[in-house]
Amino acid sequence: MQGIDVNATPALLQMRQIRKAFGGIEVLHGVDFDLHAGEVHALVGHNGAGKSTLMKVLAGLYDDYQGQVSINGQICSLASPDASLAAGIAVIHQEFALVPQFTAAENFALGHEPARARGLMVDRARMCAEAEALLDKLGFDLPCDVPVGRLSVAHQQLTEVAKAMSRRARILIMDEPTARLAPAEREALFRSMRRLQESGVGIVYISHFLEEVLQVSDRVTVLRDGHRIETSPASAFDLNRLTTQIVGAALAESSAKHAGDRSSAWPAQPRLELEDFGQIGRQGSTLSVRAGEIVGLAGLTGSGRTSLSESMCGARRNHGTLRVDGQPLRLRSTADGLDHGIVLLPEDRKRRGLVMASGVGSNIVLAALRRQFSSAGFVQLGARRAAISDAISRLTIRGATADKPVRALSGGNQQKVLIARAALNRPRVLVLDQPTAGVDIGAKNEIYGHIRSMAADGVACVVASDELEELLLLCDRIAIMRGGKVVDMLDARTLTQHELLAQMSHGEVSA
């Protein structure tokens, strides 16, 4: 961001020869990392490269690491989260660490609430005033009087960011902070980061958005398989070189935008048709998607993408006309959607898509168990086992076994479990809301391949995404949403990111 000279100032943080093992297997192999005051130092790599493990050492979550950590030149032992906080380290978690029943103000003050009446009561007026002052300083437009569980995912992420920044830390770890943010919200976050840099805060920035990494960082460290591959100024990288360092080779041809013009393979009759259709209480949209076509939904936060996506799958009460293969349907639940071949991959895979404590296999067959693997009330165990094994192999769900809890997988492999479940249900229409949020670049391209493969088999695919590059890479056409409805339909092959953003940003955005 600022192009600071790291040789001109002593390191705020130094990590030397950090090693960590699980069950006797070493996953960090003598990693060095340092951070200077006022610097944004990006840490990038595949899921499983060691980024999270290294940062968990810094956050005090592992007391059995080997190596040395120094802060401001003083060797310290980060044996607990409290020790990490006392050393001036704060973490913005990829997974929210919020109390959903509490407001943003209450989450900011949790554990150090301002008191009155000789400490017998919480001073709520002061708590709200301090929260509003913090949000004003950060430039975040968030309500302070609404339980965060009722906020959008994007606003919950901003609440998490603001909560971490309220701790006045000198070292801030930002783990995928923009994974759920729209472009305008990302820019607000970047402005806040610049203000933090100016005050001397050092930021460790972890993100799978490589263009974003090069935009915001002073230096970049690449990890691969628990080894530090390279640390260089961000200006020494371009996207191709950085990608090559991360994955060990250039991206496969499968990540090219289009293998060719596929429109000639689409049937004349649309598979999915919407006419003045949408969630009750919101405007209706008109949209059609042919079998084999991938159509994107693009819009700013609040534009209605998730509302429309979930309505067309029966997850929200809806109005208007929805047809699949010419048949009008009235969907009152996601079960109705499944019965007619409409499958949803929800935005929040952990809370609304997966049963995190259950095994990979149980999650894969969850929706198909009654339809495909039961007879006279008995589960056909052999067919179930074969389907699970085939799905794990075909989708390359790394580290998975049928009985392994799905929570033990990386984000990318959890998303593959959802795709495996969707494929097992033989959908006619597949709706994906933020399909690669929090997923590394390698898994992201694999997921793109699976979506394209399902489209090639005749599935009509609808993709709602905050990532402009993703929409342009993956989609044939892109529906622009503003004010809660589809307002335009564009050919993805003729668009640039700048043009797409301009289309999304024009006009008012609904709440």
Secondary structure, 3 states (H helix, E strand, C coil): CCCCCCCCCCEEEEEEEEEEEECCEEEEEEEEEEEECCCEEEEECCCCCCHHHHHHHHCCCCCCCEEEEEECCEEECCCCHHHHHHCCEEEECCCCCCCCCCEHHHHHHCCCCCEECCCCEECHHHHHHHHHHHHHHHCCCCCCCCEHHHCCHHHHHHHHHHHHHCCCCCEEEEECCCCCCCHHHHHHHHHHHHHHHHCCCEEEEECCCHHHHHHHCCEEEEEECCEEEEEEEHHHCCHHHHHHHHHCCCCCHHHCCCCCCCHHHCCCCCCEEEEEEEECCCCCEEEEECCCCEEEEECCCCCCHHHHHHHCCCCCCEEEEEEECCEEECCCCHHHHHHCCEEEECCCHHHHHCCCCCEHHHHHHCCCHHHHCEECCEECHHHHHHHHHHHHHHCCCCCCCCCCEHHHCCHHHHHHHHHHHHHHCCCCEEEEECCCCCCCHHHHHHHHHHHHHHHHCCCEEEEECCCHHHHHHHCCEEEEEECCEEEEEEEHHHCCHHHHHHHHHCCCCCC
